[in-house]
Amino acid sequence: MVHFEIKDLSFYYPTEKKKPALSHINLKIERGQYVTVCGKSGSGKTTLLRHLKSVLAPHGKTEGEIFFEGKPLKDADLRTQSSRIGYVMQNPDNQIVTDKVWHELAFGLESLGMDQKTIRLRVAEMASYFGIQGWFHKNVTELSGGQKQLLNLASIMAMQPSILILDEPTSQLDPIAATDFLNTVRKINRELRTTIIITEHRLEDIFYASDKVVVVEDGKIIADDEQRKIGDFLKNGNNDMFAAMPTPVQIYYGVKKFQEEKNLKPEKETIKCPLTVREGGDWLSHMFEEKTPAVTRIEEKITTDPDEVKDPAVLVKEVWFRYEKDTPDVLKGITFQIPQNSLFAIVGGNGAGKSTTLKAISNICKPYRGKVLIQGKPVKKYKSGELFDHLLAMLPQDPQSLFVKKTVREDLEEMLRGKDEEKKSRIEKVAETCHISHLLEHHPYDLSGGEQQRAALAKVLLTDPKILLLDEPTKGIDNFFKLEFAEILKDLKKQGVTIIMVSHDVEFCAKYADLVSMFFDGSIITTNTPNRFFSQNSFYTTAANRMSRHIFENAITNEDVIELCRQNL
């Protein structure tokens, strides 16, 4: 049975009457399917998903039709859509409406007018299924990001929807919480036969599980097929979206390309393109089944030694901090130093104290013990205007907190002084750098999550900081722009900028950071170079390392694995 059928759907936002956000979309989604929708930021993924639930459909001109279970979606009443079509948004805080966990689970059922006995049964069932019993009576404000998103999912599933739509649901979560959440979604699809339609920039945990993958580019569907054919299509077409493919897929095609260039016959022609770390590991094992690798290590080029830092840009020493007098400490004697002109990455679970550390460095949170030095001077001795005037800038986790004007251009102009011509020139330059030139006249709140992140980055860069603090800067950004973003950071380092980045994106940190610190329970557990740090971890490591560690000793990036394969084939 066809659950959703989209026929020749086109959509125009009011501000873009000539260029459609969606153009002639035709798509069928069968009952029980797991469908992954992928594409660059701003490609139209969220716009497409929002059209599948009338109350969330954006304002503008719509052409074409959408059918839900054989009938026009527009004819389905609000009650039917609320109960049958579940929708999980990017930011869990935007969807939670009550103060208690138990009440949030019951809220949707109460809104549907169900009797008390049914509500109690459904709430108990969902709390048990999702493992919520331990925090059933807690305030919602006490929950971590992962718990909030799980609560959103459980609250929706309590209404027993037949379709579950998820718009980048793990963008706020750390890697382990994200994997757990996506495994739960997969379990719902497999055990309850709930149709899943999901968009994600991190495809590692969902690509393999998909019955089909839909690739959206500039508002059009350019591919709609099963996973392995999608990888083949993107690689052969030299499409930028290939950079978003899971690690095993990228490594497979990287090695295959080398074999073709050298006219080497593949070791096992019957082996299909691997989709998971396990399949990738098996494929590598087959490749070296009859040939023991002679080279098993990547030669590490240490540019920054955490134990030998002279004249650090930032020094944090024995810092303790709590938000209120009678609450537990959030930071517990953290000590670290950051070399000049380096990219220092901080990883760790939600609630470990990472964002609070950035606030302590920028003097927003004032420690009750310890000290923070910026360029050798205690941060508390800087005047507020002095600290943030071309010395330090911070990109917060929520980019919307930086937007105060009606258009992106006005928001950027706010950061500049001087003549109009100079301001215009600088805005055009930073807009081009951050790929937002076409968005300057848009309202910031009308942008997608990735576009908002890029606009906020542009606003921060206009301050010309010497120390740049980034809180989850790659959140919501597609893999293609991550490559551009990495080049921006490299250029900033060459210009003398020191970058401190809090991130859940271990792949990005492994590839581009100079040093990586692990946070746990308000303390720094270790600081090391990316190669040493990620090659010794089991969970806080990259997919490339997990896939290859049984053959290669310290390969942590796709390029590392491909290079070692080349050296040994």
Sequence and secondary structure as in RCSB ss.txt:
>XXXX:A:sequence
MVHFEIKDLSFYYPTEKKKPALSHINLKIERGQYVTVCGKSGSGKTTLLRHLKSVLAPHGKTEGEIFFEGKPLKD
ADLRTQSSRIGYVMQNPDNQIVTDKVWHELAFGLESLGMDQKTIRLRVAEMASYFGIQGWFHKNVTELSGGQKQL
LNLASIMAMQPSILILDEPTSQLDPIAATDFLNTVRKINRELRTTIIITEHRLEDIFYASDKVVVVEDGKIIADD
EQRKIGDFLKNGNNDMFAAMPTPVQIYYGVKKFQEEKNLKPEKETIKCPLTVREGGDWLSHMFEEKTPAVTRIEE
KITTDPDEVKDPAVLVKEVWFRYEKDTPDVLKGITFQIPQNSLFAIVGGNGAGKSTTLKAISNICKPYRGKVLIQ
GKPVKKYKSGELFDHLLAMLPQDPQSLFVKKTVREDLEEMLRGKDEEKKSRIEKVAETCHISHLLEHHPYDLSGG
EQQRAALAKVLLTDPKILLLDEPTKGIDNFFKLEFAEILKDLKKQGVTIIMVSHDVEFCAKYADLVSMFFDGSII
TTNTPNRFFSQNSFYTTAANRMSRHIFENAITNEDVIELCRQNL
>XXXX:A:secstr
 EEEEEEEEEEE TT SSS SEEEEEEEEETT EEEEE  TTSSHHHHHHTTSGGG  SSEEEEEEEETTEEGGG
S HHHHHHHEEEE S GGGT  SSBHHHHHHHHHHHTT  HHHHHHHHHHHHHHTT GGGTTSBGGGS HHHHHH
HHHHHHHTT  SEEEEESTTTTS HHHHHHHHHHHHHHHHHH  EEEEE S  TTTTTT SEEEEEETTEEEEEE
 HHHHHHHHHHTT GGGGGS HHHHHHHHHHHHHHHTT   S TT     SHHHHHHHHHHHTSSS  S      
  S  TT  SS SEEEEEEEE SSTTS  SEEEEEEEE TT EEEEE  TTSSHHHHHHHHTTSS  SEEEEEET
TEEGGGS HHHHHTTTEEEE S GGGG  SSSHHHHHHTT  S HHHHHHHHHHHHHHTT GGGTTS GGGS HH
HHHHHHHHHHHTT  SEEEEESTTTT  HHHHHHHHHHHHHHHHTT EEEEE S HHHHHHH SEEEEEETTEEE
EEE HHHHHHT SSSS HHHHHHTTT SS  SHHHHHHHHHHH 
